[in-house]
Amino acid sequence: MSSNTAGIMAVASSTVATPTTTTAATATNAGGQQPIMEMFTTTMASIKETMRTLITNPTTTSTITTTTSTATTTTTSTAAFLPSTSKASISVSSSAQPDQLNVADLSSSLQHFGWVDYCVFVLMLIICAFIGFYFGFIEKKQKNQKRSATEHRRGSEALDYLVGGRKMKVFPVSLSLVASFVSGISLLGTSTEIYVYGTQYAFILITLALSGVISWYVFLPVFCNLQLTSTYEYFERRFSRRMRLFGAVLFNVKTLLWLPIAVYVPALTLSQVSGLNLHTIAPMVIIICTFYTTVGGIRGVVWTDVIQSFVMFGSIILLIIKGTIDIGGFGVLWQRNWEGGRLKFPELTLDPTVRMGILPVFVGGTFFKLQNTSINQPTIQRFMSLPSLKKIKQTLWTFSIGLTLLYSLCIYVGLLAYATFYDCDPMATGLAHSRDQLVPVLVMNVLGQFPGMPGIFVSGVFSAALSSLSTYLNSLAAVVLEDFIRPFCKEEISERTTAIVMRSVVVICGLSSIGLVYVVEQLGMVLQLSATLQSIVYGPMLGIFTVGMLMPWLNEKSVLSGSIVSFLCMAWICINAQIANVTGAFRHSKLPVSVEGCDYEFDMTKYLNSTSEYLPSQGSSIYHVSFLLYTGLGAVLVMLASNVASLFFGLNDISKLDGKLLAPFMAKLMKKYQYAEVKERENFVLK
């Protein structure tokens, strides 16, 4: 609280206290327990105090008015206007005094993204563009000069552009996986999740290790042995071409819907700290990202991801160190989060409608992470850019460690946000217009007074978003080329045509996502929205890959029927769940917040209305299940429906199935089964 605000608080307190003293004196006198002289002395002292208050009050008010006027017209340090530990200010916070600094003025004062910040941000974009230019023109030209004419084999253009000639290194690919896995959605959404619901989501880090082990023993060996560029080529080899097209279509639809979400988050951040219009920022982000992805290919994407990873880690660590010092150290952070109920273990219940129960966090979380680390086209494409299975293993573990560290930092930022705003919630007062603007407000509170620091953090958020955006654009080029064009061409397409097709896909898909940003901002909390959209596709997709590698007795017709049933069911569940979330028909209870320490004027009715969000709505429909269970539910539906369909479509001839299409341990079991069957037949003939 500023000194002037503290002054008017003291005046208000003395004004209220005076009548209380007089009343008490009168009551005592009425009982005949006090001499007349003492009563007279008390009364005169009260009158004197009242007169002093009346004389000094106009001066104090004038001072406050002048200070407020200055704050609204100049750029001022945010520390003077942000939450204080004093509880007396609630009386002013809820009143409508014209001389009080209001939330609109405070929001404007926080938007001081200076020229140093812009320079830092623009420098990051220039570096990304240069890396794409280097790999697209300079490095490519040098490589072509070194090659002999015989080395320009057919297919080398797609091989270089999509998987880097399968000669990439472990460290850059690991950092690229971390950067592309943790998008701007995760960077901001995870912190907001901790602030709103507590640390229950943090236990999903345990599932990263579980999903990594499953990925290594089941999925990655198959993709590595087959040397696939598009993961959906596996569907054709295991099932049929129409299954391949089914998977590729689902991936394209999901990606085109997800790209604007990835753009919306960093645009929202920059809009919060700079005051620029969100719809001005989004096209700029998309155009720059589309440029370096188009010209640089997978090498440009990977090496920009490396730079962006360092920016992400650096910006978050800087925010954590400065923010922790500001609140008084880690002990204060822990105490405030403990008292505020933020330090929570997942609820010990198997009820699937409990948002963060044991079942959703540990079982659902494992499936949720498994689809990202095991079957996701961008992830597999990076693993396939490595030269050997040994390098893939090293990359997997390095990636898992880096991802766990980055998620842990995001979780800490959520705890830091609550420790900073524990007595003045910026969402309840309207300082943050949506939950996803919480972290930007924290950044301006902690780093806003240092020129260039907000620019570094915004660059970090944009780095996360740009890495994810470029990764998916490159993967879209791979899927369109490998699954929709090459299988239907009677003759091998030329290298020039291949280059044009891949780059055209990147440009068209990148620019098409600009218009969808308008839709995304109306659809609620981005972390849950992102998980919902992915689950509609990746739940069934994970089920298909699981059936293919672990259930060799199921044929194409059974799996296609099961996957269609799963997709339709998950679409109905997820869409209804999102509608219920947006309309408020069903909501999970949120942890309470406070506005008692606010020293600026805001609409008290907004806070009172927001308290209803902390009361859970009742419901037991299937779409009320936790969003973390969506992926696992979709996969299980595929497996169950496919096995039921096999009663009508028959079973697969296991003896004709290529062992490379199965998980290694399943292939060994099949060999033992076939060997035992042959031995039994020989014994029967001998008898």
ZAMARGU-4260 file (C-alpha; in steps of 0.2 Angstrom, whole numbers, plus 5000, padded with zeros to 4 digits):
<rodrens>
0) 5000/5000/5000 | 5007/5017/4996 | 5010/5030/5010 | 4996/5041/5004 | 4984/5027/5005
5) 4990/5022/5022 | 4987/5040/5027 | 4969/5041/5022 | 4967/5024/5030 | 4973/5031/5047
10) 4961/5046/5045 | 4947/5035/5042 | 4951/5024/5057 | 4952/5039/5068 | 4936/5047/5062
15) 4926/5030/5065 | 4935/5028/5082 | 4929/5045/5089 | 4910/5042/5091 | 4914/5026/5099
20) 4924/5034/5113 | 4911/5047/5116 | 4897/5034/5117 | 4907/5024/5129 | 4910/5039/5140
25) 4891/5043/5140 | 4886/5026/5144 | 4899/5025/5159 | 4892/5042/5165 | 4874/5036/5165
30) 4879/5023/5177 | 4886/5036/5189 | 4903/5028/5190 | 4913/5042/5184 | 4916/5060/5191
35) 4909/5075/5182 | 4927/5082/5180 | 4933/5066/5172 | 4918/5065/5160 | 4921/5084/5155
40) 4939/5080/5151 | 4935/5065/5141 | 4922/5075/5131 | 4934/5089/5127 | 4947/5077/5121
45) 4935/5069/5109 | 4929/5086/5103 | 4947/5091/5100 | 4951/5075/5091 | 4936/5077/5080
50) 4941/5095/5076 | 4959/5090/5071 | 4952/5077/5060 | 4940/5089/5051 | 4955/5101/5048
55) 4967/5088/5042 | 4956/5078/5031 | 4954/5090/5016 | 4973/5091/5015 | 4975/5072/5015
60) 4961/5070/5002 | 4970/5083/4991 | 4986/5074/4992 | 4978/5057/4987 | 4969/5065/4972
65) 4986/5072/4966 | 4994/5055/4968 | 4980/5046/4959 | 4981/5059/4945 | 4999/5056/4943
70) 4998/5037/4943 | 4985/5037/4929 | 4995/5049/4917 | 5013/5043/4919 | 5022/5026/4920
75) 5024/5022/4938 | 5032/5007/4948 | 5019/4993/4950 | 5025/4989/4967 | 5016/5004/4974
80) 4999/4998/4968 | 4999/4980/4970 | 4993/4970/4984 | 4998/4974/5002 | 4997/4964/5018
85) 4986/4977/5027 | 4968/4971/5030 | 4961/4988/5033 | 4960/4993/5015 | 4945/4982/5011
90) 4934/4997/5017 | 4941/5007/5003 | 4942/4993/4990 | 4924/4990/4990 | 4918/5009/4990
95) 4917/5020/4975 | 4927/5035/4980 | 4932/5046/4965 | 4949/5049/4972 | 4954/5031/4973
100) 4965/5023/4960 | 4954/5011/4951 | 4957/4994/4943 | 4957/5002/4925 | 4970/5014/4930
105) 4981/5001/4938 | 4979/4990/4923 | 4985/5004/4912 | 5000/5007/4923 | 5005/4989/4922
110) 5006/4990/4903 | 5023/4998/4901 | 5031/4987/4889 | 5046/4999/4885 | 5057/5001/4870
115) 5070/4990/4879 | 5057/4976/4880 | 5052/4978/4862 | 5071/4977/4857 | 5073/4960/4867
120) 5057/4953/4860 | 5061/4958/4842 | 5079/4952/4844 | 5072/4934/4848 | 5061/4935/4832
125) 5076/4940/4822 | 5086/4926/4828 | 5073/4913/4824 | 5070/4920/4807 | 5089/4920/4804
130) 5091/4902/4809 | 5077/4897/4797 | 5086/4908/4783 | 5103/4900/4787 | 5097/4882/4785
135) 5085/4886/4771 | 5098/4894/4760 | 5116/4896/4766 | 5118/4878/4774 | 5108/4870/4760
140) 5119/4878/4747 | 5135/4873/4755 | 5129/4855/4757 | 5124/4855/4738 | 5141/4861/4733
145) 5150/4847/4743 | 5139/4833/4736 | 5143/4825/4720 | 5129/4822/4707 | 5127/4804/4712
150) 5123/4808/4730 | 5107/4818/4724 | 5096/4802/4726 | 5078/4803/4724 | 5068/4807/4740
155) 5083/4817/4748 | 5073/4833/4748 | 5059/4826/4759 | 5072/4816/4769 | 5081/4832/4773
160) 5066/4843/4776 | 5056/4832/4787 | 5069/4821/4797 | 5085/4830/4794 | 5093/4816/4784
165) 5092/4805/4800 | 5108/4813/4806 | 5102/4825/4820 | 5111/4825/4836 | 5104/4820/4854
170) 5106/4837/4863 | 5097/4848/4850 | 5083/4835/4847 | 5081/4833/4866 | 5079/4852/4868
175) 5068/4853/4853 | 5056/4840/4860 | 5055/4849/4877 | 5052/4866/4868 | 5038/4859/4857
180) 5030/4848/4871 | 5029/4863/4883 | 5019/4875/4872 | 5014/4893/4878 | 4998/4884/4884
185) 5007/4873/4896 | 5019/4887/4901 | 5005/4898/4907 | 4991/4886/4909 | 5000/4875/4921
190) 5004/4889/4933 | 4986/4895/4932 | 4980/4877/4936 | 4991/4877/4952 | 4984/4895/4957
195) 4966/4890/4954 | 4965/4872/4960 | 4981/4868/4970 | 4996/4856/4967 | 4986/4841/4963
200) 4990/4843/4945 | 5009/4843/4950 | 5008/4824/4953 | 5006/4821/4935 | 5025/4823/4934
205) 5026/4805/4941 | 5017/4799/4925 | 5031/4806/4914 | 5042/4792/4920 | 5029/4779/4918
210) 5024/4785/4900 | 5043/4785/4896 | 5045/4767/4901 | 5030/4761/4891 | 5035/4771/4876
215) 5053/4763/4876 | 5047/4745/4878 | 5031/4746/4867 | 5030/4760/4854 | 5047/4767/4849
220) 5056/4751/4844 | 5042/4748/4831 | 5044/4765/4824 | 5063/4764/4824 | 5063/4747/4815
225) 5051/4753/4802 | 5060/4770/4799 | 5044/4779/4796 | 5042/4797/4792 | 5023/4798/4795
230) 5017/4787/4810 | 5001/4784/4800 | 5011/4773/4787 | 5010/4760/4801 | 4992/4759/4799
235) 4993/4754/4781 | 5006/4741/4785 | 4997/4733/4800 | 4979/4736/4794 | 4975/4744/4777
240) 4976/4761/4767 | 4959/4767/4773 | 4965/4765/4791 | 4980/4776/4786 | 4969/4789/4778
245) 4958/4789/4794 | 4972/4792/4805 | 4980/4806/4794 | 4963/4815/4793 | 4960/4815/4812
250) 4978/4822/4814 | 4976/4836/4802 | 4959/4841/4809 | 4965/4841/4827 | 4981/4851/4822
255) 4972/4864/4812 | 4960/4866/4827 | 4975/4867/4840 | 4986/4879/4830 | 4976/4895/4834
260) 4976/4890/4853 | 4995/4889/4853 | 4995/4907/4845 | 4982/4914/4856 | 4991/4911/4872
265) 5007/4921/4869 | 4997/4935/4860 | 4986/4936/4876 | 5002/4938/4886 | 5009/4952/4875
270) 4993/4961/4875 | 4992/4961/4894 | 5009/4968/4896 | 5010/4980/4881 | 4992/4985/4878
275) 4993/4980/4860 | 4978/4973/4852 | 4978/4953/4853 | 4972/4952/4835 | 4986/4963/4829
280) 4999/4952/4838 | 4993/4935/4832 | 4995/4937/4813 | 5013/4944/4817 | 5017/4928/4826
285) 5010/4916/4813 | 5019/4925/4799 | 5036/4924/4807 | 5034/4906/4812 | 5028/4901/4795
290) 5043/4909/4787 | 5057/4900/4796 | 5047/4884/4796 | 5045/4885/4777 | 5062/4889/4773
295) 5072/4880/4786 | 5064/4863/4787 | 5067/4852/4802 | 5084/4858/4805 | 5078/4876/4806
300) 5064/4871/4818 | 5075/4861/4829 | 5089/4874/4831 | 5076/4888/4834 | 5069/4876/4847
305) 5086/4875/4855 | 5087/4894/4857 | 5069/4896/4862 | 5072/4882/4876 | 5086/4893/4884
310) 5075/4908/4883 | 5061/4899/4891 | 5071/4892/4905 | 5080/4908/4908 | 5064/4919/4909
315) 5056/4907/4921 | 5071/4906/4933 | 5073/4925/4933 | 5054/4927/4937 | 5056/4914/4951
320) 5071/4921/4959 | 5065/4939/4959 | 5048/4935/4964 | 5053/4924/4979 | 5065/4937/4985
325) 5050/4950/4984 | 5038/4940/4995 | 5051/4937/5008 | 5059/4920/5003 | 5053/4902/5001
330) 5047/4900/5019 | 5034/4914/5016 | 5029/4906/4999 | 5026/4889/5007 | 5017/4896/5022
335) 5005/4906/5012 | 5001/4892/5000 | 4999/4880/5015 | 4987/4892/5023 | 4978/4895/5007
340) 4975/4877/5004 | 4985/4876/4988 | 4997/4862/4994 | 4985/4847/4990 | 4987/4829/4986
345) 4976/4821/4974 | 4959/4816/4982 | 4959/4798/4988 | 4944/4792/4978 | 4941/4782/4962
350) 4926/4793/4957 | 4930/4798/4939 | 4921/4815/4941 | 4933/4821/4954 | 4944/4832/4944
355) 4960/4828/4952 | 4957/4811/4960 | 4969/4797/4961 | 4962/4789/4945 | 4963/4804/4934
360) 4980/4810/4940 | 4990/4793/4939 | 4980/4782/4927 | 4973/4796/4916 | 4989/4806/4917
365) 4999/4791/4911 | 4988/4789/4895 | 4988/4808/4893 | 5007/4809/4893 | 5009/4793/4883
370) 5000/4799/4868 | 5012/4814/4867 | 5028/4804/4870 | 5024/4788/4860 | 5012/4791/4845
375) 5012/4809/4842 | 5018/4813/4825 | 5029/4828/4829 | 5038/4818/4843 | 5040/4802/4832
380) 5047/4813/4818 | 5060/4820/4829 | 5065/4803/4836 | 5066/4797/4818 | 5078/4811/4814
385) 5091/4802/4825 | 5103/4789/4817 | 5101/4774/4829 | 5090/4766/4842 | 5104/4770/4855
390) 5103/4789/4851 | 5084/4788/4852 | 5086/4780/4870 | 5098/4794/4875 | 5086/4807/4868
395) 5071/4800/4877 | 5079/4801/4894 | 5086/4818/4891 | 5070/4824/4885 | 5061/4817/4900
400) 5072/4825/4913 | 5071/4842/4904 | 5053/4841/4903 | 5051/4837/4921 | 5062/4851/4926
405) 5052/4864/4915 | 5035/4858/4922 | 5042/4859/4940 | 5047/4877/4936 | 5029/4881/4929
410) 5022/4873/4945 | 5033/4884/4956 | 5027/4899/4946 | 5009/4895/4951 | 5014/4894/4969
415) 5023/4910/4968 | 5008/4919/4960 | 4997/4913/4974 | 5010/4919/4987 | 5010/4936/4979
420) 4992/4938/4976 | 4986/4929/4992 | 4976/4943/4999 | 4971/4952/4982 | 4966/4941/4968
425) 4968/4950/4952 | 4955/4939/4943 | 4942/4943/4956 | 4945/4962/4955 | 4946/4962/4936
430) 4964/4966/4935 | 4967/4950/4925 | 4953/4949/4912 | 4954/4930/4911 | 4963/4916/4920
435) 4976/4915/4907 | 4982/4933/4910 | 4987/4929/4928 | 5005/4925/4925 | 5007/4941/4914
440) 5001/4951/4928 | 5013/4943/4940 | 5027/4946/4928 | 5023/4965/4927 | 5022/4965/4946
445) 5039/4956/4949 | 5049/4962/4934 | 5040/4977/4927 | 5051/4990/4935 | 5067/4983/4927
450) 5068/4988/4908 | 5070/4973/4897 | 5064/4960/4910 | 5046/4959/4904 | 5053/4957/4886
455) 5063/4942/4891 | 5048/4933/4899 | 5037/4937/4884 | 5050/4931/4873 | 5050/4915/4883
460) 5031/4913/4881 | 5033/4916/4863 | 5047/4904/4861 | 5036/4890/4869 | 5022/4894/4857
465) 5033/4897/4841 | 5042/4880/4844 | 5025/4871/4845 | 5018/4880/4831 | 5033/4877/4819
470) 5034/4858/4825 | 5016/4855/4820 | 5017/4865/4804 | 5032/4854/4799 | 5023/4838/4804
475) 5008/4843/4794 | 5019/4844/4779 | 5025/4827/4782 | 5008/4819/4784 | 5001/4828/4769
480) 5015/4823/4758 | 5017/4805/4764 | 4999/4800/4767 | 4989/4810/4755 | 5000/4813/4740
485) 5013/4800/4737 | 5002/4785/4739 | 4990/4791/4725 | 5004/4796/4713 | 5007/4783/4700
490) 5025/4789/4697 | 5037/4796/4709 | 5036/4814/4711 | 5051/4825/4707 | 5061/4833/4720
495) 5056/4851/4715 | 5037/4846/4716 | 5041/4838/4733 | 5049/4854/4739 | 5034/4865/4733
500) 5021/4854/4741 | 5029/4853/4758 | 5032/4872/4759 | 5015/4876/4752 | 5007/4865/4766
505) 5016/4875/4779 | 5011/4892/4772 | 4993/4887/4769 | 4990/4879/4786 | 5000/4893/4795
510) 4990/4907/4788 | 4973/4898/4789 | 4975/4898/4808 | 4974/4917/4810 | 4955/4918/4808
515) 4952/4904/4821 | 4961/4914/4835 | 4944/4924/4836 | 4935/4908/4840 | 4948/4902/4853
520) 4946/4917/4865 | 4928/4913/4868 | 4931/4895/4873 | 4937/4895/4891 | 4952/4890/4900
525) 4966/4885/4888 | 4974/4871/4897 | 4958/4861/4898 | 4952/4866/4881 | 4969/4860/4873
530) 4968/4844/4883 | 4949/4842/4877 | 4953/4844/4859 | 4968/4833/4859 | 4958/4819/4868
535) 4945/4818/4854 | 4958/4813/4842 | 4973/4806/4852 | 4962/4794/4863 | 4956/4784/4849
540) 4973/4786/4840 | 4982/4779/4855 | 4969/4764/4855 | 4973/4760/4837 | 4992/4760/4839
545) 4990/4749/4855 | 4978/4737/4846 | 4991/4736/4832 | 5006/4732/4842 | 4998/4722/4857
550) 4983/4713/4849 | 4988/4704/4834 | 4972/4694/4833 | 4962/4709/4828 | 4960/4713/4809
555) 4957/4729/4800 | 4938/4729/4800 | 4937/4726/4818 | 4949/4740/4822 | 4941/4753/4810
560) 4924/4749/4818 | 4931/4751/4836 | 4940/4767/4831 | 4924/4775/4824 | 4914/4771/4839
565) 4928/4778/4850 | 4930/4794/4840 | 4911/4798/4840 | 4909/4794/4859 | 4924/4805/4863
570) 4918/4819/4852 | 4901/4819/4861 | 4909/4818/4878 | 4922/4831/4875 | 4911/4844/4866
575) 4897/4843/4879 | 4910/4844/4893 | 4917/4860/4885 | 4899/4867/4883 | 4895/4864/4901
580) 4912/4872/4906 | 4909/4888/4896 | 4890/4890/4901 | 4893/4886/4919 | 4880/4871/4918
585) 4894/4861/4927 | 4910/4866/4935 | 4923/4859/4947 | 4925/4868/4963 | 4939/4881/4964
590) 4949/4885/4979 | 4944/4902/4987 | 4953/4918/4985 | 4954/4935/4995 | 4953/4953/4991
595) 4955/4959/5008 | 4973/4966/5005 | 4968/4976/4989 | 4973/4995/4989 | 4964/5000/4973
600) 4946/5002/4969 | 4937/4988/4960 | 4919/4982/4957 | 4915/4973/4973 | 4900/4965/4964
605) 4912/4956/4952 | 4921/4948/4967 | 4904/4943/4975 | 4898/4935/4959 | 4914/4926/4957
610) 4913/4917/4973 | 4899/4906/4966 | 4913/4898/4955 | 4920/4891/4971 | 4904/4881/4974
615) 4904/4864/4964 | 4889/4861/4953 | 4881/4844/4955 | 4880/4831/4941 | 4884/4813/4936
620) 4884/4813/4917 | 4898/4804/4908 | 4904/4821/4901 | 4907/4826/4919 | 4922/4815/4921
625) 4939/4823/4923 | 4947/4829/4907 | 4963/4819/4911 | 4953/4803/4909 | 4948/4808/4891
630) 4964/4800/4882 | 4963/4784/4892 | 4944/4783/4890 | 4946/4785/4871 | 4960/4771/4870
635) 4950/4759/4881 | 4934/4761/4870 | 4944/4757/4854 | 4951/4741/4862 | 4934/4735/4869
640) 4924/4740/4854 | 4937/4731/4842 | 4937/4715/4852 | 4918/4715/4852 | 4918/4719/4833
645) 4929/4704/4830 | 4914/4693/4835 | 4907/4698/4818 | 4922/4701/4807 | 4932/4686/4813
650) 4950/4685/4819 | 4967/4689/4811 | 4978/4676/4804 | 4993/4678/4816 | 5005/4667/4807
655) 5005/4680/4792 | 5008/4695/4802 | 5025/4703/4801 | 5034/4703/4818 | 5041/4720/4815
660) 5024/4727/4817 | 5022/4721/4835 | 5030/4727/4851 | 5046/4717/4854 | 5040/4707/4869
665) 5024/4703/4859 | 5034/4697/4844 | 5044/4685/4855 | 5028/4678/4863 | 5021/4676/4845
670) 5037/4666/4840 | 5036/4655/4855 | 5017/4652/4851 | 5021/4648/4833 | 5035/4637/4837
675) 5025/4627/4850 | 5011/4625/4837 | 5023/4618/4824 | 5030/4606/4837 | 5013/4600/4842
680) 5009/4597/4824 | 5025/4587/4821 | 5021/4576/4836 | 5004/4573/4830 | 5011/4567/4813
685) 5024/4556/4821 | 5010/4548/4832
</rodrens>
